[in-house]
């Protein structure tokens, strides 16, 4: 289910997903304390790591993201 996926994602990537501003406030955050990037900035991001290290870390991130893909109900043609 979605809650389990969110929990695994947060643990794997050491981050917290907030669904709304109320959750942010409850966790003690305010808008001025949060670093924001728009989509264009994310696509134009350039790492300060050497290219080989950056590519290796991105590959690992993709492996983590796809680790549980299609492993549950409906994961194959038989249902």
Buried (B, 14 or more C-beta within 10 A) or exposed (E): EEEEEEEEBEEBEEEEEEEEEEEBEEEEBEEEEEEEEEEEEEEEEEEEEEEEEEEEEEEEEEEBEEEBEEEEEEEEEEE
